[in-house]
Amino acid sequence: MRPDLEREYVEYVTVRLPRLHRTAYLLCADAFQADDIVQATLTALYVGWKRASGADNLDGYVHRIMVRRYLDERRRGWSRVLLGDRVPDLAGSADHGVEERDALVTALRSLPKGQRAVVVLRYFGDLSVEATAEALGCSVGNVKSQCSRGLATLRSALGAGHPMTTAESARDRS
Amino acid sequence: MNEEQLRVRLEAVDVPPSRLEMDALVRAGRRRAFRRHSAQAAGGLALVTGVLLAVPLIVAQTGSPPPVRAGTGSAAASAPASAGPVDRCRMTELPVPSGMKDAEAAAIDPTGRYIVGNDVVKQDFRPILWTDGLPKALPVPGKSVQVTDVNASGVAVGVVQDPQQEYVFRYENGAYTRLRTPSGSWHVYPAPAINAAGDIVINAEPSGKIEGEDSIVLLWKAGSTTAVTLAVPTEANAYDITDDGTIVGGMYKDGHASTPYAWDQQGNGRKLTLPAGQTGVAYAAEGNWATGGLWPSMAPALWNLQTGEVTKVEIPGPDVSKLSKEEQEKAEKRGGQGPGNAVNASGWIVARGASFVVRDGATVELEAPSGQTSKAEDVSDTGLVVGHATTAVDGENLGPRLWRC
């Protein structure tokens, strides 16, 4: 890649990486799988950068690669594979395994994959219904129905009896 | 909870730190892009859409599973008897047609005579057929042509993907035949499989749907171009067909595999056993054996198709002794090595991308020169394993390989 194009790539990825990682984690609720799908997405993006960077909606394109990777069950289960050898210092932090540390993450995990992807893209990624449909490669109607079903399930999972501490404290802060 | 509250809560989720580093991402990207660029005589524009699913992942490994000599691993009570001790499998390179720089072997026929694989050019596949070890680049009648299976007669199957269309093909005697789907617009997935007689199976979902919603199972009897829709519940998925016509796969619920099944060609199904507390699905079968995955343990499964009995295959994980205590605990929680993706008539299992084959419940190392990592894809009844080798450091594809076990 030409140096100027690579700089563009680095700039783009540096800015987006934390957000992409968060999206991936909300999708799969597993730190290792999250790294796995983000890495696969960004390597593919590098190879196709010259073409991709000219796209009308680059973020949508990146989301599409990532969601497709997430939905492909047959490629999962190999998330021990990681790029680089840095082991983040987790001392003093909570256990970041897949166990249920956050009621919302737990509730998300209970959703079918498609519903989870729709909810995460719509409400965390702030994608429009149309952009979500494009990222998932499905129809707009499908996104709408998956979205309403996903929200209903989340509401019941987080409903009576489950304190909404995170949201309440977040609201208090704002 | 209204939509705005959901947004706030999603923002507030405590996300563990990422291990990805910008420098390493760029390095891996550079190597891959350079190699691909040099492999292309002329740059053609590749539209990147649905084909992305199957693009090989370039990754580095922080640790590969330690090889375990046959017989020292955890014993699987129902695994077939060993014909003799095998210490390791010797690697040989598979030659590739000139100009191909990113080829991998995908499948081998049960007799070991025919191997199929694909070169990757940008996001597209270019099919290869090896006969007695000699490679031949197959014609490319579409933008991306991926060959996925081959039988003992050298009949290969795969998928052609164009921006406008997508279809299953049969390649026989030097010619492609397009296999027709029922009326309507269908997306076929994930890859067609063929048995000795030439029967072919794959799943199809209505275009525009995702994760197998309203999906059907298609069967093309040997020589036919008209599909029979298997009389199984919608959202059942089939992945392989044995020489006696048994089709294996599983039931899905909301896109998740729930129960492994074997069906006859009338669609009469029987459940394959699951260990307590596990869900699962069968991905491949040969003779009396089927393999697949178990969740949440993420362990490979081996089913005896005659008895339906299951063996959960316990494989030692990566060497975590150098990691911190917390990391070791996490590695334990992450569980097994992923599903079995191929099996032979003796019940040997290959988990896709693994550097070992599971034989009689123990792992046998697929040998690789220093600095390389073996990645397995399929295994023949004659004990040949095919796949590819990568650099150990950053997962760069070094080309297709054959191991003799």
Interface residues (C-beta under 8 A of the other chain):
Chain A: M1 E6 Y9 V10 V13 T14 L17 P18 H21 R22 Y25 L26 D30 A31 F32 A34 D35 D36 V38 Q39 A40 L42 T43 A44 Y46 V47 G48 W49 R51 A52 Y61 R64 I65 R68 R69 L71 D72 E73 R74 R75 R76 G77 W78 S79 R80 V81 L82 L83 G84 D85 R86 V87 P88 L90 A91 S93 A94 D95 H96 G97 V98 E99 R101 D102 L104 V105 P112 K113 G114 Q115 V119 V120 Y123 F124 D126 L136 G137 C138 S139 N142 L151 L154 R155 L158 M164 T166 A167 S169 A170 R171 S174
Chain B: M1 E3 Q5 L6 R7 V8 R9 L10 E11 A12 V13 D14 V15 P16 P17 S18 R19 L20 E21 M22 D23 A24 L25 V26 A28 G29 R30 R32 A33 R36 L45 A46 V48 T49 G50 L52 L53 V55 L57 I58 V59 A60 Q61 T62 G63 K122 Q123 P190 G208 K209 I210 E211 E213 D254 G255 H256 A257 Y283 G293 M298 G317 P318 L323 S324 E326 E327 E329 K330 A331 K333 R334 G336 Q337 G338 P339 N341 R352 G353 D394 G395
